[in-house]
Every structure is written in structure tokens, then in C-alpha cells.
Amino acid sequence: MKAWTLLFTRVSTGLLLLIWGAIKIAAPDKAKGVSEKYYGGLVSADEIVLAMGVAQIAIGFLVVLGLFRKYVYPAQALILGFGLLAIWQYILDPLGLYLAGEAKPLFFPSTTVFFATLIMLLYKDDDSLALDNKL
């Protein structure tokens, strides 16, 4: 049961990165808008948006397959952790009652995805269905 749970967690978190990467490539203006609003424009340059999109697709694909997990799980954790840092006030105040100024409860599941990645890191040896274990 643990192997199947890790497989489903791996596929769902990897697909999330794939989707985010595809959005960066297909709709770079949306990615730039997010960068302007939540990252202070830090990652708004066309080249950066494209590179991040390609990297997220590659990492997401490898996560889904369970390949190079020693490297892609920490990369995924960094990406998701960086995203959490950008929305920290919405994580601490999802209803916008005292800190965030506006309610953004849909941001709160970002914590679940981040912690799911940490669980995958901690239990990667138990993920017997990953391609790394098959090769």
C-alpha cells in the first residue's frame, strides 16, 4: 500500500510541476503577472520564464516517472518551497483576517504539496514502483 501511495503522490506532484511549466511556456504573460504580484518581478524576464517553464516540465516529468529522484525531489522541494515563501502571508492568514489583507484560501494547499514532496524524499527507498528501482 505504501508503494502505491508514494506512486500517486509522485504522479500528482510531478503533474503539478508539468502544468505550471506548461503555463509558463504557453502563457508567459500570466507567469510574468504572478512574478510581478508575488515575487516582486524577480522572475519576470522572458528568458527566465521560459527557462523556468522548461525546467519545471523536465523535473515534473522525471518526478512522475520516478527517475533521478535523488536530484529531482530536492529540486521539486526547492521550487515548491520558493513558491511558499512568496505567499507566506496567505499561508499564515488564508482568510485574510489579520495579515494578508485579502482571503486566498486556495493558496493553503501549497503546504500540502510541499510537505508531500518532503515525505517522498524521506520515503523514496520505499517507492518500489519508481523507475529508479526498476533499472
C-alpha positions in Angstrom: 0.0 0.0 0.0 2.9 2.4 0.8 4.4 2.0 -2.7 1.1 2.8 -4.3 0.5 5.8 -2.1 4.0 7.1 -3.0 3.3 6.5 -6.6 0.1 8.5 -6.6 1.8 11.3 -4.6 4.7 11.3 -7.0 2.5 11.4 -10.1 0.2 14.2 -8.7 3.1 16.4 -7.5 5.0 15.9 -10.7 2.0 16.7 -12.8 1.6 19.9 -10.9 5.1 21.0 -11.9 4.4 19.9 -15.5 1.2 22.0 -15.6 3.0 25.1 -14.1 5.8 24.7 -16.5 3.4 24.4 -19.5 1.6 27.6 -18.3 5.0 29.4 -18.2 5.7 28.4 -21.8 2.2 28.7 -23.3 1.1 31.8 -21.4 4.2 33.7 -20.3 2.3 36.9 -19.6 0.3 35.1 -16.9 3.6 33.8 -15.4 5.0 37.4 -15.5 1.9 38.7 -13.8 2.4 36.2 -11.0 6.0 37.2 -10.8 5.1 40.8 -10.5 2.5 40.3 -7.9 4.1 37.7 -5.6 7.9 37.7 -6.4 8.5 41.4 -6.8 9.2 40.9 -10.5 12.2 38.8 -9.7 11.5 36.2 -12.3 9.7 38.3 -15.0 12.2 38.3 -17.8 11.2 36.3 -20.9 14.3 34.2 -20.8 13.8 33.4 -17.1 10.1 32.5 -17.6 11.0 30.2 -20.5 13.9 28.6 -18.7 11.8 28.0 -15.6 9.0 26.5 -17.7 11.3 24.1 -19.4 13.0 23.2 -16.1 9.6 22.6 -14.4 8.4 20.4 -17.2 11.6 18.3 -17.1 11.6 18.0 -13.3 7.9 17.2 -13.3 8.3 14.6 -15.9 11.2 12.9 -14.1 9.2 13.0 -10.8 6.2 11.3 -12.5 8.5 8.6 -13.8 10.5 8.2 -10.6 13.8 8.8 -12.3 16.8 10.6 -10.8 14.8 11.0 -7.6 17.9 11.8 -5.6 18.2 15.0 -7.6 14.6 15.9 -8.8 12.9 15.5 -5.4 15.2 18.2 -3.8 14.7 20.3 -6.9 10.9 20.0 -6.6 11.1 20.8 -2.9 13.1 24.0 -3.7 10.6 25.1 -6.4 7.6 24.5 -4.1 9.4 26.0 -1.1 10.2 29.1 -3.0 6.6 29.3 -4.0 5.5 29.0 -0.4 7.9 31.8 0.7 6.3 34.1 -1.9 2.9 33.6 -0.5 3.8 33.2 3.2 1.3 35.8 4.4 -1.6 33.8 2.8 -0.3 30.6 4.4 -0.3 32.2 7.8 -3.6 34.0 7.2 -5.6 32.2 4.5 -8.8 34.0 5.4 -7.2 37.5 5.2 -8.2 38.4 8.8 -5.1 40.0 10.1 -2.0 39.7 7.9 -2.7 39.0 4.3 -5.3 41.8 3.7 -7.4 39.6 1.4 -8.6 36.0 1.6 -6.7 33.4 -0.5 -7.6 30.0 1.0 -6.8 28.3 -2.3 -3.2 29.0 -1.7 -3.2 27.0 1.5 -3.0 23.6 -0.3 0.5 24.6 -1.4 1.7 23.5 2.0 0.3 20.0 1.3 2.1 19.7 -2.0 5.4 20.9 -0.3 5.1 18.5 2.6 4.1 15.7 0.2 7.4 16.3 -1.5 9.3 16.1 1.8 7.5 12.8 2.5 8.5 11.5 -0.9 12.1 12.4 -0.1 12.0 10.7 3.3 10.4 7.5 2.0 12.0 7.3 -1.5 13.5 3.9 -0.7 10.0 2.6 -0.1 8.8 3.7 -3.5 9.3 0.3 -5.2 7.2 1.4 -8.2 9.6 4.2 -9.3 11.6 3.5 -12.4 14.9 4.2 -10.5 14.2 1.0 -8.6 13.4 -0.9 -11.7 16.6 0.0 -13.6 
